[in-house]
Amino acid sequence: MSYFHFTKPENVEHILREGLLPGRGDNSNLVEEKLENVIFLSSRKSMPFWRILLDPGAMLEISDKAFSTVKAETFEYDGYTETIVHGAIKPEFIRVAKYPAVDTNAMHRLALSCFYTITDACVMAARFYDFRDSGPSAEELEDMRDEYTQYLISALACGEKINFAAATSDEYIKILDELAESGEFTMCDRFGNTDYTLWEMLTKYDEPIQQCREKALRDLIATSFADKVLYTDTGGWTPSLSTLPCAAVQVTQMNLK
């Protein structure tokens, strides 16, 4: 049985000579994974998904015989897996594999999966600012801020790799409708009594440390989906009035007159 490791083309010669050493790659740093130095591998079945998510330009095939002397753990995600190796893999277990083309079925599945991640991030934004203005302790606020930051990072990391045209607008609307029908909030919920959806609110919040990521996510959403997706009527989000930024407060007060 074989596993696969994605890397940059300029790393291949060194890996074939020295083996794979545990470390932190660019993608781990990008999403701020809090892991020790490890090696990330993909199964053959999951390889098309990681090809899209990582896409560094080169792929190595790893024999499972390499696991006889190192610890390996496999984690399951939405339709694909990831194997983490704790220890070095010797050169004799590694060979260069043909770099695969993008698999259309994998792209379609990832587009739908990432859409869930994006709408969750928009909802988490509203929850974070509502919580922040409710008067939590400094420790509670920092924990919530860390959680919200991870939502933003995850949404951006997957969204920037995905061709959302791989799925139809009707498929995205179906997801939104199903979430709303099950009582969940969505990125298309209206914020309080304003005319803003939760995804549009991403550029209305007032925490400088998050504004760059919030704007990037809002821009990603605005350019990736059709208006009939973006303005699907899924209900509303009711925050505390203190959560509303100044501009939104003015709209709310006008609507309440």
N, C-alpha and C positions, 0 to 999 in steps of 0.2 A: 504494500500500500504506500502511496506517495502523498506528500503534503507539498504546499507551495509557499514560497516567500517572495514578496514583492520588494524591489529595491530600485535605486537609480542605476542606470547603465554604467556610470563611472565607478560604482562600487563592486561590480561583478568580478573583475580580475582579482581584486584583493580578497574577496570572499572565497573564491575558488582556491586561492593560495593559502589563506590563513584560517578559513572556516568562518562560521557565523558566530559572532560574539554577542552576548546580551547587551542591550543598550536601549536608548530612547531615540526613536526616529522623529522625523519632522512632524508626522501626523500625531504622534503621542504628545508632542509639545504643543501642537496646535490646539488640541482639545483639552490640554492641561490634565492628562490622565495621571492620577496619583498612584503609580505603580513603581515597583523596583525595576531595575534593568532586566529586561526579558527579551525573548525572541518571539515574534508573532508569525504564526503559520496559518494557512488555510487548507481545508480539505478540498478534494477535487470538485465535489458538489457545490461548495461555497465559493470556489475560486472566481466565477463570473461576477459575483457581487463585490468581492474585494478588488477585482480589476477595475471596477467603476469607482469605488469609494477612494481607492488609493492612487491608481494610475501613475506610477512613478516611471514607467518605461521599460522595466526589465523584470523577469520572473525566473526564479530558481526552483527546481524540483528537489525535494528532500525525502530520502528514504526513511521509512518508519524504523529502520534498524538503528537510527541515531538515538531513538528514545530508550535504548537499553541502558544507557548510563546517565540520562538526565530526566528530570521530572517534567511531565507535560500535563496541562489541564485544558479541557475543552469547555467553552462557554457557548450557550445557544442564544441567538437573537431572533428577530422576526424573519424566519425563513432561511437563515444561514448561521454558520458557526465560526468560532475563532479558537485556535489552539495556541496556548501560551507555554513556552518552553523556558524552564529555569536552568540555564546552563548552556555551555558552548556546544556547537554542532561541528564535528570535524569535517574537513574538506572531502574526505572519501565518501561521504553520504550526500554530497551536493553535486548537482549538474545543472547546466543552463537549459531552460525550457523555452519553447516558442511562446513569444508574447501573444496573448489571445486578443481577438477583436472584441468589441463591445457586444455583449449578448442582449438582444432586444427584450427578451422575457425578463431578464434580471433587471434591466433598466426600468421596465414597467412596474415591477414589484417594488423596487426601491423608490420610485417616484411616489407611489401611494403610501409607502411606509414613512417616507420623509415628510409627506404632507401632514400626517398625524403629529410628527415631531414639531413642525412649524406651528400648527394651530395650538398645540399644548404650550409652546413658548409664549404665544400671544396671551393666552389665558393666565399663564404664570406671571407675566408682567403686571397684569391688573391685580392679581392676588398679592404680589410683592408690595406694590405701592399702597394698597389698601392696608396691608399688615404694617408697613413702615410707619404710616400715619396713625396707627392705633395706639402708639405708645409702648412698644415692646422694650425689653431690656436690651442693652448693647449687645450682649451675647446672642440673644434670640434674633436680633436684627442681622447680625453678621452671619449666622447660620442660614437665615432665609436669603440673604444676599448671595451667599455662595451657591445655594441651590438654584436661584434664579439665573445666576451667571452661567451655570452649567447648562441650563435649558437654552440660553442664547447661543452659547458656543456650539452645542450639539446641532441646533437648527441650522446655523450658518455653515458648519463643517460639512454636513450632508447636503444642504441645499446648493452649495457652490459646485458640487460634483454631479448633480442630477440634471438630466434633460427632462423637465416636467411635461414636455410635449409628448412624452412616451405614454402618458395616460390622457384620457379625455376629460373635458370640463365636466361632463355628466358624471364621471366616476368620482371626481373631487366633490361635486355637489352631493352625491349620494353619501359620501363620508360625513359631510357636514350635517346633512339631514338626519342620519342615523345617530350621530352624537347628540344632536338637539333632542331627538325623540327619546333618547335614553336618559335625558336630564343633565347632560354634560354641557358646559360652556364651549364655545368655539371662537375662532378668530374673527368671525363675522357677526358676533353679538354686538349690539349697540351699547356704547359705554354710557350708563346712566340715562339721563334725559338729553344727551347730546346727539348730534348727527354722526358722530364718529364710531366706526367699528373698532374692535380691539386691535386689529392689525394697524389701522390708521393711528391709533393712540400711541404707537411706538415712538412717534416723533413729537409727542405732546408731554411726555413725562419730564421730570426736572432733576434727575440725578446724573451729574456730569460723568461719573465713572462708567455709566452704562450707555450713555447717549450714542457713542460711536457704533457699538454693536446693535443698539436698537434701530438706529437709522439704516444700518446695513441690512438688517433683517426686513425692515419695512420696504426698502428698495427692492430686495430680492422678491418679496411677495408681489409687489406692484408690477414687476416686469415679468413674472413667471406665470401668472394666472389671468384668465379672461375676466372681464367685468362681471359676467353672470356668476362666476365663482366668488369673486371678491365681495359681491353685494348680495349674496344669498341671505335670505331672512331666516335667521336661526334664533331670534329672540334677543334678550338683552342681559347685560351685566349691571347689577346695582351696587355701586360702591358707597362707602361713606363719603359725605360731601367734602370732607377734608382731604380726600385723595385726589380730587380734581385739580389739575393745573389751572392757572388763572384764566386762560382763554376758554377752557372747557367750563369753568364755573360760570362765566358770563353767558354762555349758550344755555346752560342748565337754568339759570335764573330767568332768562327770557322765556324759555319754554314753560316755566312754572307760573308765569303771570296769567 
